[in-house]
Structure formats: structure tokens, C-alpha cells
Amino acid sequence: MNQGTTPVLSELRFNSANMTPKLRKIAQFINQHPVEVTTMSVDELAASANISVATIYRFCRELGYQTFSQLKLAIAKEISVENALKSDAETGAGKDDTHRFPDYLKGLEATRDLLELKEIDKVADLIVSARRIIIVAVGASSVAATFMHYKLMRAGLMSHRPTDMHLATMLASNVDERDMIIAFSASGGTRDIIDVLKIGKRAKASIVSITGRRRNAVADLSSHHLLAVASDSPITSGSGLSVISQISVADTIYETLYWRDAGVRKRIDLATDSVIYKHI
């Protein structure tokens, strides 16, 4: 197996001529867009390179990787090493600990521009009318999911935020068309989330997902899909940008609920009054 021995990009540059035409097409695309590929799902790469998903999996196996995720990780590590070497070679460049802030601002602006307000309105309607709301996430996306749960509870809306995915699965097994599931997943490809959503979809529950990509398995299972811009690669998974973008979408939903529903506003005011005395 090739993993961890030969740099992936170097191998693709020098050996792509020996590949079949379809595999060579993938190699050329990766060489031209290595950074972009590390943040793509297998479906996105297939669409971008105009190649079938099955061919991409065959390409991975040809290189000695069992999954596309393993290949992406190898590419991301290689890029990370190259960038580190370039950084070390630079002279007189002081370290700026605030360098991520411009990325956060750009990500928030992109998330704002990609939000479809009609979809936000539909999601708000579903939340208000739902008998029960289950919010699921794993990893760093759990931060945004917990924030969403906090906001809904503040609005007097009964939601569940299981942190154990076995418990989430049990809750999902008891939903019906009166219930809804809200899923946060930057990649849109987390197996635990997908399994829960499949159960919910079979039961005809409404499913809302907030992911970082237009095309992914979580989005495909959802009745409503919202984008929260993420630049995660396998190495930067769980980045601050992903979490901040997800929280901004959650807060937009909350603000929509507040201004559109008098009952929600009243409950929020009551919740505020109930805790205000705790402030010194």
C-alpha cells in the first residue's frame, strides 16, 4: 500500500501518463486543484471532474487508499508540509496571531450571501409547528447544535439535544410527520448523522440540515438544506470558521422566529424576565 510512502501529488504528476484516460482525468484535476479537492465530497469531485463516483473509488484503490477520505488526508498533509517549509524559508515575516479573523469575516459574508431567506422562513414555520424537535451533531458541529438548542429553549420551544448518538437514534426511531430533526454537519458526510436522518426520513419527519457543502449525503436526506460556509480539509476539520458559520445560520433562524411570531416573542420575553434577577 502506498499510504505514507510516496507523496501523492508527486506521484500523480509523474505517473498519470501511465493511467487509463478516466483515471488520468482525475489525476489532472487533483494536480490543478489540490487545495480545493481536500474540502470536496466524493460527489462534488465527481461532478467537477465529470467522472463517476465509482471511478473515483477505483482511482483511490489504484493509489493504495481504501477510501476517498484517506486520499484527501494524504493530500492535505502534503500541502501542509509544503506550506510549512515555505513559511520557514520566508525571512522577516512576523507571526500574526490574528490571521484567521479575515477568514472568519469572509466566511460570514459568504454564508450571508448564500442564505435563501425563503428557506429560512420555511424552516421557521416548521419549528413553530413541530410537536418535537431533535437537534443532532457530532464533533465541532456540536457547538452550533447546542447553541440552536439553547435558542429554541429560550423561545419556549421543546427541543432535544442528545449528545449520545445511540440516544439520538432511539429518539429518531419514535418520530413521525409531526416532528422534525435539525442536523449540523460541516462535511455532510458523518455516518452517525446520516443513520439518524435515514430513520427520520422513513418516518416522514421534517429534516433540516446545516452543512458546508451544496452536495452531500446529509443534504440529500433533508427536506430543507441551509449552507454554512466551511473551509475544512481533513487536517483542519472542526475549524472555527465552520462553527462560526453554523452559529450564524442558527441565530438567523432564531431572529426570524422572534420577528415573525408574536407567541415566540412573548415566551422569549418571559424567559428573559425569569433570569434577569440572576444578574448582579
VEXDREN-2710 file (C-alpha; in Angstrom, 1 decimal):
% VEXDREN-2710
k/r/px/py/pz
1/MET/0.0/0.0/0.0
2/ASN/1.2/3.5/-0.9
3/GLN/0.0/5.3/2.2
4/GLY/2.7/7.3/3.9
5/THR/5.4/6.4/1.4
6/THR/5.3/8.4/-1.8
7/PRO/3.9/12.0/-1.8
8/VAL/0.5/11.8/-3.6
9/LEU/0.8/14.9/-5.7
10/SER/4.3/14.0/-6.9
11/GLU/3.1/10.5/-7.9
12/LEU/0.2/12.0/-9.8
13/ARG/2.4/14.4/-11.6
14/PHE/4.9/11.8/-12.7
15/ASN/2.8/8.7/-13.2
16/SER/-0.5/10.0/-14.5
17/ALA/0.7/9.3/-18.1
18/ASN/0.6/5.6/-17.3
19/MET/-3.1/5.7/-16.1
20/THR/-6.2/4.9/-18.1
21/PRO/-7.9/8.0/-19.6
22/LYS/-10.5/8.3/-16.9
23/LEU/-8.1/7.9/-14.0
24/ARG/-5.7/10.3/-15.7
25/LYS/-8.5/12.9/-15.9
26/ILE/-8.9/12.7/-12.1
27/ALA/-5.2/12.9/-11.5
28/GLN/-5.0/16.1/-13.7
29/PHE/-7.9/17.6/-11.8
30/ILE/-6.3/17.0/-8.5
31/ASN/-3.0/18.4/-9.6
32/GLN/-4.7/21.5/-10.8
33/HIS/-6.9/22.0/-7.7
34/PRO/-5.2/20.2/-4.8
35/VAL/-6.4/22.5/-2.1
36/GLU/-10.0/22.5/-3.3
37/VAL/-10.1/18.7/-3.5
38/THR/-9.2/18.4/0.2
39/THR/-12.5/20.1/1.0
40/MET/-14.7/18.3/-1.5
41/SER/-17.0/15.4/-1.0
42/VAL/-16.7/12.5/-3.4
43/ASP/-19.9/13.6/-5.1
44/GLU/-18.5/17.1/-5.6
45/LEU/-15.3/15.8/-7.1
46/ALA/-17.2/13.5/-9.5
47/ALA/-19.3/16.4/-10.7
48/SER/-16.4/18.8/-11.0
49/ALA/-14.2/16.3/-12.9
50/ASN/-17.1/14.9/-14.9
51/ILE/-16.3/11.4/-13.7
52/SER/-18.4/8.8/-11.9
53/VAL/-18.1/8.2/-8.2
54/ALA/-17.2/4.5/-8.9
55/THR/-14.3/5.7/-11.0
56/ILE/-13.0/7.9/-8.1
57/TYR/-13.1/5.0/-5.7
58/ARG/-11.2/2.9/-8.3
59/PHE/-8.7/5.7/-8.5
60/CYS/-8.2/5.7/-4.8
61/ARG/-7.6/2.0/-4.7
62/GLU/-5.1/2.3/-7.6
63/LEU/-3.1/4.7/-5.3
64/GLY/-3.4/2.3/-2.3
65/TYR/-6.1/4.1/-0.4
66/GLN/-9.2/2.4/0.7
67/THR/-11.4/5.5/0.8
68/PHE/-11.5/8.9/-0.7
69/SER/-11.2/10.4/2.8
70/GLN/-7.8/8.7/3.2
71/LEU/-6.7/10.1/-0.1
72/LYS/-7.8/13.6/0.9
73/LEU/-6.0/13.4/4.2
74/ALA/-2.8/12.4/2.5
75/ILE/-3.1/15.3/0.1
76/ALA/-3.9/17.7/2.9
77/LYS/-0.8/16.6/4.9
78/GLU/1.4/17.0/1.9
79/ILE/0.1/20.6/1.3
80/SER/0.5/21.4/5.0
81/VAL/4.2/20.3/4.9
82/GLU/4.8/22.3/1.8
83/ASN/3.3/25.4/3.3
84/ALA/5.3/24.9/6.5
85/LEU/8.5/24.7/4.5
86/LYS/7.7/27.8/2.6
87/SER/6.9/29.6/5.8
88/ASP/10.2/28.6/7.3
89/ALA/12.0/29.8/4.2
90/GLU/10.5/33.3/4.4
91/THR/12.6/35.9/6.2
92/GLY/11.4/38.8/8.2
93/ALA/7.8/37.6/8.3
94/GLY/6.5/38.1/11.8
95/LYS/3.8/35.8/13.1
96/ASP/0.3/37.3/13.3
97/ASP/-1.9/35.5/15.8
98/THR/-5.0/37.3/14.4
99/HIS/-4.5/36.0/10.8
100/ARG/-7.7/33.9/11.0
101/PHE/-10.0/36.9/11.5
102/PRO/-10.2/37.9/7.9
103/ASP/-11.1/34.3/7.0
104/TYR/-13.9/34.4/9.6
105/LEU/-15.3/37.7/8.1
106/LYS/-15.1/36.4/4.6
107/GLY/-16.8/33.2/5.6
108/LEU/-19.6/35.0/7.4
109/GLU/-20.2/37.2/4.4
110/ALA/-20.3/34.2/2.1
111/THR/-22.7/32.4/4.4
112/ARG/-24.9/35.5/4.4
113/ASP/-24.9/35.7/0.6
114/LEU/-25.7/32.0/0.2
115/LEU/-28.6/32.0/2.6
116/GLU/-32.0/31.7/1.0
117/LEU/-34.4/33.7/3.0
118/LYS/-37.4/31.8/1.7
119/GLU/-35.9/28.6/3.1
120/ILE/-35.2/30.3/6.4
121/ASP/-38.9/31.3/6.6
122/LYS/-40.0/27.7/5.8
123/VAL/-37.7/26.3/8.5
124/ALA/-39.1/28.8/11.0
125/ASP/-42.6/27.7/10.1
126/LEU/-41.6/24.0/10.7
127/ILE/-40.0/24.8/14.0
128/VAL/-43.1/26.6/15.3
129/SER/-45.5/23.9/14.2
130/ALA/-43.3/20.9/15.2
131/ARG/-44.5/18.6/18.0
132/ARG/-41.0/17.7/18.9
133/ILE/-37.6/18.9/17.6
134/ILE/-34.4/16.8/17.7
135/ILE/-31.1/18.5/17.1
136/VAL/-28.1/16.3/16.2
137/ALA/-24.4/16.9/15.6
138/VAL/-21.0/15.4/16.4
139/GLY/-17.6/16.9/16.8
140/ALA/-17.2/20.7/16.5
141/SER/-20.6/21.0/14.9
142/SER/-22.0/20.1/18.4
143/VAL/-21.2/23.6/19.5
144/ALA/-23.6/25.1/17.0
145/ALA/-26.2/22.4/17.7
146/THR/-26.1/23.2/21.4
147/PHE/-26.4/26.9/20.6
148/MET/-29.5/26.1/18.5
149/HIS/-31.0/24.1/21.4
150/TYR/-30.4/27.0/23.8
151/LYS/-32.1/29.4/21.5
152/LEU/-35.1/27.2/20.9
153/MET/-35.5/26.6/24.7
154/ARG/-35.3/30.3/25.2
155/ALA/-38.1/30.7/22.7
156/GLY/-40.2/28.2/24.7
157/LEU/-39.9/25.5/22.0
158/MET/-39.4/22.0/23.2
159/SER/-36.3/20.6/21.7
160/HIS/-34.0/17.6/22.4
161/ARG/-30.2/17.8/22.0
162/PRO/-28.9/14.3/22.5
163/THR/-25.1/14.2/22.9
164/ASP/-25.0/10.4/22.7
165/MET/-25.7/9.2/19.1
166/HIS/-27.3/6.0/20.4
167/LEU/-29.8/8.1/22.2
168/ALA/-30.3/10.2/19.1
169/THR/-31.0/7.1/17.2
170/MET/-33.6/6.0/19.7
171/LEU/-35.3/9.4/19.7
172/ALA/-35.4/9.3/15.9
173/SER/-37.0/5.9/15.9
174/ASN/-40.0/7.4/17.6
175/VAL/-40.7/10.4/15.3
176/ASP/-43.4/10.9/12.8
177/GLU/-44.6/13.5/10.4
178/ARG/-45.4/15.9/13.3
179/ASP/-41.8/16.0/14.3
180/MET/-38.6/17.5/12.9
181/ILE/-34.9/16.8/13.0
182/ILE/-32.2/19.6/12.7
183/ALA/-28.8/18.3/11.8
184/PHE/-25.5/20.2/11.9
185/SER/-22.6/18.7/9.8
186/ALA/-19.8/20.7/8.2
187/SER/-18.9/17.9/5.9
188/GLY/-22.4/16.5/5.4
189/GLY/-20.8/13.0/5.4
190/THR/-20.8/11.9/9.0
191/ARG/-22.1/8.3/9.3
192/ASP/-23.8/8.8/12.7
193/ILE/-25.8/11.8/11.4
194/ILE/-26.7/10.0/8.2
195/ASP/-28.0/7.0/10.1
196/VAL/-30.3/9.2/12.3
197/LEU/-31.6/11.1/9.3
198/LYS/-32.4/7.9/7.4
199/ILE/-34.6/6.8/10.3
200/GLY/-36.3/10.2/10.4
201/LYS/-36.9/10.2/6.7
202/ARG/-38.5/6.8/6.8
203/ALA/-40.9/8.1/9.5
204/LYS/-41.7/11.2/7.3
205/ALA/-40.3/13.7/9.8
206/SER/-39.3/17.1/8.5
207/ILE/-35.5/17.2/8.2
208/VAL/-33.5/20.5/8.2
209/SER/-29.7/20.3/7.7
210/ILE/-27.0/22.9/8.0
211/THR/-23.8/21.8/6.2
212/GLY/-20.8/23.4/4.5
213/ARG/-21.4/21.9/1.0
214/ARG/-24.2/22.0/-1.6
215/ARG/-23.9/18.3/-2.4
216/ASN/-23.6/15.7/0.3
217/ALA/-25.4/12.8/1.9
218/VAL/-26.9/14.8/4.7
219/ALA/-28.3/17.4/2.3
220/ASP/-29.8/14.6/0.1
221/LEU/-31.8/13.3/3.1
222/SER/-33.1/16.7/4.0
223/SER/-36.4/18.4/3.2
224/HIS/-34.6/21.8/3.7
225/HIS/-30.9/22.4/3.4
226/LEU/-29.0/25.6/4.5
227/LEU/-25.4/26.4/3.7
228/ALA/-22.9/27.5/6.4
229/VAL/-19.6/28.1/4.7
230/ALA/-16.8/25.9/5.8
231/SER/-13.2/25.6/4.5
232/ASP/-12.5/22.4/6.4
233/SER/-9.9/19.9/5.0
234/PRO/-9.2/16.6/6.7
235/ILE/-6.5/18.4/8.7
236/THR/-8.5/21.5/9.6
237/SER/-11.7/19.6/10.4
238/GLY/-13.7/21.4/13.1
239/SER/-12.2/24.8/12.3
240/GLY/-13.5/28.0/13.9
241/LEU/-14.9/29.2/10.6
242/SER/-17.2/26.2/10.3
243/VAL/-18.6/26.6/13.8
244/ILE/-19.0/30.4/13.5
245/SER/-20.8/30.0/10.2
246/GLN/-23.2/27.4/11.6
247/ILE/-23.9/29.5/14.6
248/SER/-24.7/32.5/12.3
249/VAL/-27.3/30.4/10.5
250/ALA/-28.8/29.2/13.8
251/ASP/-29.1/32.7/15.0
252/THR/-30.7/33.9/11.8
253/ILE/-33.4/31.2/12.3
254/TYR/-33.9/32.4/15.8
255/GLU/-34.2/36.1/14.8
256/THR/-36.7/35.1/12.1
257/LEU/-38.7/33.2/14.7
258/TYR/-38.7/36.2/17.0
259/TRP/-39.9/38.8/14.5
260/ARG/-42.4/36.6/12.7
261/ASP/-44.2/35.0/15.7
262/ALA/-45.8/37.0/18.5
263/GLY/-46.1/33.9/20.7
264/VAL/-42.3/33.3/20.4
265/ARG/-41.6/36.9/21.3
266/LYS/-43.8/36.6/24.4
267/ARG/-42.0/33.4/25.5
268/ILE/-38.6/34.9/24.9
269/ASP/-39.5/38.0/27.0
270/LEU/-40.8/35.7/29.8
271/ALA/-37.6/33.7/29.7
272/THR/-35.6/36.9/29.9
273/ASP/-37.6/38.1/32.8
274/SER/-37.1/34.8/34.6
275/VAL/-33.3/35.0/34.6
276/ILE/-32.7/38.8/34.8
277/TYR/-32.6/38.8/38.6
278/LYS/-29.6/36.4/38.5
279/HIS/-27.5/39.3/37.0
280/ILE/-25.6/41.3/39.6
END
